[in-house]
Amino acid sequence: MSSKQHTNIPGSKFLLTKGVNVELSNTCRLKCPGCGPRLFKENFKGTGIIRFNQAKVIFDTFQSVTMCGNMSDPIYHPDFLETIVYFRTNDNVVRIHTNGSGKTREWWKEIFSASNNNIKWFFGVDGLPKDSHKYRINQNGEEVWEIMKMGSSMGANITWQYIVFNYNENDIETCKDMAKTHNMNFIEVHSTRWDLHPDLKPNDLNKTMKRRKEMSKELQSNRIELDPECLNLDIAKDIMFTNKGYFLPCCECDGILNHMEFNNIGFFNKEFHIDNLKTPNNIIKMFDSNIWKDFHSTLLLTPELAPTECQRFCRKLPDSTKQHGRGLDGFAHQNVL
């Protein structure tokens, strides 16, 4: 029996409103040097493929679903078309992030035909299509650009996601115009994916480094005050479902699946594995369990006892920043057009 106070602690109703970020496989054909599977290979041992018949209960529980590609690219999943068709018939609201490579135009035509307006597509092309492979190793950016144009012409909701590096920082306006010409959205992302690869470091670091300096200063202070994104409806940090078959509070926990802190909390209890969550009610009961409520109580009431990663990524910054997403790496800043 938990001894923590759960008064005013969000439960399943709130979490289901947030939505879920699902990772259903461990496959990607690219070799992007700043991507988690490349940098932290040890953390991805034991991952696998969650088949559609296992994941369907998740789609029946959450209306909002994201496939952000933390540990894989969703398009390589063997049941991807079946999943898209189900999203459409089940009226899910979906965001799919992909590098777009390695599939034929005929395959994409079938996928876009099965899609609808509730499914939004985010294609990672970092720079002019001819240059994107400089970071996204093995990507055929020019072919992906043709796929994006085809999808837009078929009525698909296409967004060009553009991480800024030194080789593409002077092409941003050109690419914005290209996106606008073909009725696409454009997201300019100021990341720190170049940290271990200074040859990719942008010359203009104003947007990225301002927040990094603020976060570094805050981490060095003795004050621990969290602003948990997993408990904020205004922030797109959804519940995470991993390709190990377990739910976690958010995607920032996803790269540390074997971390003792999260294991000790109880997130990896056998009863919480997807094979034992047969109905939406099973998932709801899990989120209303003492394990999940104790975790959220810690974030709000005793943040100094929160897991290291929570203190790192959700440390409250000075009010002047009015920003969330405090990680020192990852997507530090986005301009959405």
C-alpha positions as CSV (number, residue, x, y, z in Angstrom):
1,M,0.0,0.0,0.0
2,S,1.4,3.4,-1.0
3,S,2.1,5.9,1.7
4,K,2.2,8.8,-0.7
5,Q,-0.6,11.4,-1.0
6,H,-2.5,11.2,-4.2
7,T,-4.8,14.2,-3.7
8,N,-5.0,16.2,-6.9
9,I,-2.5,13.9,-8.6
10,P,-3.6,13.3,-12.3
11,G,-4.7,9.8,-13.1
12,S,-5.8,7.9,-16.2
13,K,-8.4,10.4,-17.4
14,F,-5.7,13.1,-17.7
15,L,-3.1,10.9,-19.2
16,L,-5.4,9.5,-21.9
17,T,-6.2,13.1,-22.8
18,K,-2.5,13.7,-23.4
19,G,-2.1,10.9,-25.9
20,V,0.6,8.3,-26.5
21,N,3.9,8.2,-28.4
22,V,4.4,4.6,-29.6
23,E,7.6,2.9,-30.6
24,L,6.7,-0.4,-32.2
25,S,9.9,-1.7,-33.7
26,N,13.7,-1.2,-33.7
27,T,14.4,-0.7,-37.4
28,C,15.8,2.2,-39.3
29,R,17.9,2.2,-42.4
30,L,19.7,5.4,-41.8
31,K,22.9,6.0,-39.8
32,C,22.3,9.5,-38.5
33,P,25.3,10.2,-36.1
34,G,23.3,12.1,-33.5
35,C,20.5,9.6,-33.2
36,G,19.9,7.6,-30.0
37,P,20.2,4.1,-31.5
38,R,23.7,5.1,-32.8
39,L,24.9,6.8,-29.6
40,F,23.4,4.5,-26.9
41,K,23.4,1.0,-28.4
42,E,23.5,-0.7,-25.0
43,N,20.2,0.9,-24.1
44,F,18.5,-0.7,-27.0
45,K,19.2,-4.4,-26.2
46,G,16.1,-6.4,-25.8
47,T,14.0,-4.2,-28.0
48,G,11.9,-5.9,-30.7
49,I,8.8,-5.6,-32.8
50,I,5.3,-5.1,-31.3
51,R,2.9,-6.4,-33.8
52,F,-0.4,-4.7,-34.7
53,N,-2.5,-7.3,-32.9
54,Q,-0.6,-6.4,-29.7
55,A,-0.7,-2.7,-30.2
56,K,-4.3,-2.4,-31.3
57,V,-5.5,-2.1,-27.6
58,I,-3.3,1.1,-27.4
59,F,-5.0,2.7,-30.3
60,D,-8.4,1.8,-28.8
61,T,-7.4,3.4,-25.5
62,F,-5.8,6.7,-26.8
63,Q,-7.4,8.8,-29.5
64,S,-4.2,10.8,-30.0
65,V,-1.2,8.7,-31.3
66,T,2.3,9.9,-32.2
67,M,5.1,7.8,-33.9
68,C,8.1,10.1,-33.4
69,G,10.9,7.6,-34.3
70,N,12.9,7.7,-31.1
71,M,14.2,4.2,-31.6
72,S,13.0,3.3,-35.1
73,D,11.4,4.7,-38.2
74,P,7.7,3.6,-38.2
75,I,7.5,3.1,-41.9
76,Y,9.6,-0.1,-41.7
77,H,7.2,-1.9,-39.4
78,P,5.8,-5.0,-41.0
79,D,2.2,-4.0,-40.1
80,F,2.5,-0.4,-41.1
81,L,-0.2,-0.4,-43.8
82,E,-2.6,-2.3,-41.6
83,T,-2.0,0.2,-38.8
84,I,-2.7,3.2,-41.1
85,V,-5.9,1.6,-42.2
86,Y,-6.9,1.1,-38.6
87,F,-6.1,4.7,-37.7
88,R,-8.5,5.8,-40.4
89,T,-11.3,3.5,-39.4
90,N,-10.8,4.1,-35.7
91,D,-10.8,7.9,-36.0
92,N,-7.4,8.3,-34.3
93,V,-5.6,11.6,-34.5
94,V,-2.0,10.7,-35.6
95,R,1.4,12.3,-36.1
96,I,4.0,10.2,-38.0
97,H,7.6,11.2,-38.2
98,T,9.8,9.5,-40.8
99,N,12.9,9.9,-42.9
100,G,10.9,8.6,-45.9
101,S,13.6,6.5,-47.4
102,G,13.8,3.0,-48.8
103,K,10.2,2.6,-50.0
104,T,8.9,2.8,-53.6
105,R,6.5,5.4,-54.9
106,E,4.0,2.7,-55.4
107,W,4.2,1.8,-51.7
108,W,3.8,5.4,-50.7
109,K,0.8,5.9,-53.0
110,E,-0.9,3.0,-51.3
111,I,-0.1,4.5,-47.9
112,F,-1.3,8.0,-48.7
113,S,-4.5,6.5,-50.3
114,A,-5.2,4.7,-47.0
115,S,-4.5,7.9,-44.9
116,N,-6.9,10.7,-44.1
117,N,-6.9,14.3,-42.7
118,N,-6.4,13.0,-39.2
119,I,-3.0,11.6,-40.0
120,K,-0.2,14.2,-40.2
121,W,3.1,13.3,-41.8
122,F,6.5,14.8,-40.8
123,F,9.4,14.1,-43.1
124,G,12.9,14.7,-41.9
125,V,14.9,16.4,-44.7
126,D,17.7,18.4,-43.3
127,G,18.6,20.9,-45.9
128,L,18.1,21.0,-49.7
129,P,17.0,17.5,-50.7
130,K,20.3,17.0,-52.4
131,D,22.2,17.7,-49.2
132,S,20.1,16.0,-46.5
133,H,22.2,12.8,-46.6
134,K,25.1,14.8,-45.1
135,Y,23.5,14.2,-41.7
136,R,20.9,11.6,-42.5
137,I,23.4,9.1,-43.8
138,N,21.9,6.7,-46.4
139,Q,18.9,8.9,-47.1
140,N,18.1,9.7,-50.7
141,G,16.8,13.2,-50.0
142,E,15.8,14.0,-53.6
143,E,13.7,10.9,-53.8
144,V,12.1,11.7,-50.4
145,W,11.3,15.2,-51.7
146,E,9.4,13.6,-54.6
147,I,7.5,11.4,-52.2
148,M,6.6,14.5,-50.1
149,K,5.3,16.3,-53.2
150,M,3.3,13.3,-54.3
151,G,1.7,13.0,-50.8
152,S,0.8,16.7,-50.8
153,S,-0.7,16.4,-54.3
154,M,-2.9,13.5,-53.0
155,G,-4.2,15.6,-50.2
156,A,-2.0,14.3,-47.4
157,N,-1.0,16.7,-44.6
158,I,2.8,17.0,-45.1
159,T,5.3,18.8,-42.9
160,W,8.9,19.3,-43.8
161,Q,11.0,18.9,-40.6
162,Y,14.4,20.6,-41.0
163,I,17.2,20.3,-38.4
164,V,19.7,23.2,-38.8
165,F,23.4,22.3,-39.4
166,N,26.2,24.3,-40.9
167,Y,25.7,22.9,-44.4
168,N,22.1,23.9,-44.5
169,E,21.7,27.1,-42.4
170,N,21.8,29.3,-45.4
171,D,19.2,27.4,-47.3
172,I,16.3,27.7,-44.8
173,E,14.4,30.4,-46.7
174,T,14.8,28.6,-50.0
175,C,13.4,25.4,-48.4
176,K,10.5,27.3,-46.8
177,D,9.6,28.6,-50.2
178,M,9.8,25.1,-51.7
179,A,7.5,23.8,-48.9
180,K,5.0,26.7,-49.4
181,T,5.0,26.2,-53.2
182,H,3.8,22.6,-52.7
183,N,1.3,23.3,-49.9
184,M,3.5,21.8,-47.1
185,N,4.1,23.0,-43.6
186,F,7.7,23.7,-42.5
187,I,9.3,23.2,-39.1
188,E,12.8,24.7,-38.5
189,V,14.5,22.8,-35.7
190,H,17.5,24.1,-33.7
191,S,19.0,21.0,-32.2
192,T,22.3,20.0,-30.6
193,R,22.6,16.9,-32.7
194,W,26.0,18.1,-33.8
195,D,27.4,17.9,-30.2
196,L,29.7,14.9,-30.9
197,H,30.2,16.0,-34.5
198,P,31.5,19.5,-34.5
199,D,32.0,19.4,-38.3
200,L,28.2,19.8,-38.5
201,K,28.0,22.7,-36.0
202,P,26.0,25.7,-37.3
203,N,27.7,29.0,-37.3
204,D,24.7,30.8,-36.0
205,L,24.0,29.3,-32.5
206,N,21.9,32.1,-31.0
207,K,18.7,30.2,-30.8
208,T,20.2,26.9,-29.6
209,M,22.8,28.1,-27.1
210,K,20.7,30.6,-25.3
211,R,18.5,27.9,-23.9
212,R,21.5,25.6,-23.3
213,K,23.2,28.2,-21.1
214,E,20.0,28.8,-19.2
215,M,19.6,25.1,-18.5
216,S,23.2,24.6,-17.6
217,K,23.0,27.4,-15.0
218,E,19.8,25.9,-13.6
219,L,21.3,22.5,-13.3
220,Q,24.3,23.9,-11.3
221,S,22.0,25.5,-8.7
222,N,20.9,23.8,-5.5
223,R,17.2,24.6,-6.1
224,I,15.2,21.7,-7.5
225,E,11.9,22.7,-8.9
226,L,10.3,20.7,-11.7
227,D,7.8,21.6,-14.3
228,P,6.9,18.1,-15.5
229,E,5.9,18.0,-19.1
230,C,4.1,14.7,-18.6
231,L,1.7,16.6,-16.4
232,N,1.2,19.6,-18.7
233,L,-1.6,19.5,-21.3
234,D,0.0,22.4,-23.2
235,I,3.1,20.4,-24.0
236,A,3.4,17.6,-26.6
237,K,5.1,15.2,-24.2
238,D,2.8,12.2,-24.3
239,I,2.9,8.9,-22.5
240,M,5.6,6.7,-24.1
241,F,5.0,3.1,-25.2
242,T,8.3,1.4,-25.9
243,N,9.4,-1.4,-28.2
244,K,10.1,-3.5,-25.1
245,G,6.3,-3.6,-24.5
246,Y,6.0,-1.2,-21.6
247,F,4.7,2.3,-20.9
248,L,6.9,5.1,-19.6
249,P,6.1,8.6,-18.5
250,C,7.5,10.2,-21.7
251,C,10.0,9.7,-24.5
252,E,12.9,11.2,-22.5
253,C,12.9,7.9,-20.5
254,D,12.9,5.9,-23.7
255,G,16.7,5.8,-24.2
256,I,17.4,4.6,-20.7
257,L,15.1,1.5,-20.6
258,N,17.4,-0.4,-18.3
259,H,18.1,2.5,-16.0
260,M,17.8,1.2,-12.4
261,E,15.8,4.2,-11.2
262,F,13.0,3.5,-13.6
263,N,13.2,-0.2,-13.0
264,N,12.9,0.3,-9.3
265,I,9.9,2.5,-9.6
266,G,8.0,-0.5,-11.1
267,F,7.3,0.6,-14.7
268,F,8.7,-2.7,-15.9
269,N,6.6,-5.0,-13.7
270,K,5.4,-8.0,-15.7
271,E,1.8,-7.2,-15.1
272,F,2.3,-3.9,-17.0
273,H,3.7,-5.6,-20.2
274,I,1.5,-5.2,-23.3
275,D,0.9,-9.0,-23.4
276,N,-0.9,-8.6,-20.1
277,L,-2.9,-5.5,-21.1
278,K,-5.7,-7.0,-23.1
279,T,-8.3,-4.2,-22.9
280,P,-8.4,-0.4,-22.6
281,N,-9.6,-0.9,-19.0
282,N,-6.4,-2.8,-18.2
283,I,-4.4,0.2,-19.4
284,I,-6.5,2.6,-17.4
285,K,-6.1,0.5,-14.2
286,M,-2.3,0.6,-14.8
287,F,-2.3,4.4,-15.0
288,D,-4.4,4.6,-11.8
289,S,-2.1,2.2,-9.9
290,N,-0.1,3.4,-7.0
291,I,3.1,2.9,-9.0
292,W,2.1,5.6,-11.5
293,K,0.5,7.9,-9.0
294,D,3.5,7.6,-6.6
295,F,5.8,8.6,-9.5
296,H,3.7,11.7,-10.3
297,S,3.4,12.6,-6.6
298,T,7.2,12.6,-6.4
299,L,7.5,15.0,-9.4
300,L,5.1,17.4,-7.8
301,L,5.7,17.1,-4.1
302,T,9.3,15.8,-3.6
303,P,11.1,16.7,-6.9
304,E,14.5,16.2,-5.2
305,L,13.7,12.5,-5.2
306,A,12.6,12.3,-8.8
307,P,14.7,10.2,-11.3
308,T,17.8,11.9,-12.6
309,E,16.4,12.1,-16.1
310,C,13.3,13.9,-14.9
311,Q,15.4,16.4,-13.0
312,R,17.5,16.9,-16.1
313,F,14.8,17.3,-18.7
314,C,12.0,19.0,-16.6
315,R,14.0,21.3,-14.4
316,K,12.1,24.5,-14.2
317,L,13.8,27.4,-15.9
318,P,13.6,31.1,-15.1
319,D,10.1,32.5,-15.8
320,S,11.6,34.8,-18.4
321,T,12.1,32.0,-20.8
322,K,8.5,30.9,-20.9
323,Q,9.6,27.7,-22.6
324,H,9.4,24.0,-22.0
325,G,11.5,21.1,-23.2
326,R,14.6,21.7,-21.1
327,G,16.8,18.9,-22.3
328,L,20.4,19.8,-23.1
329,D,20.2,17.8,-26.3
330,G,17.5,16.9,-28.7
331,F,15.2,19.4,-30.3
332,A,16.0,22.6,-28.4
333,H,14.0,25.1,-30.4
334,Q,11.4,24.9,-33.2
335,N,10.0,27.5,-35.5
336,V,6.7,26.3,-37.0
337,L,5.5,27.8,-40.3
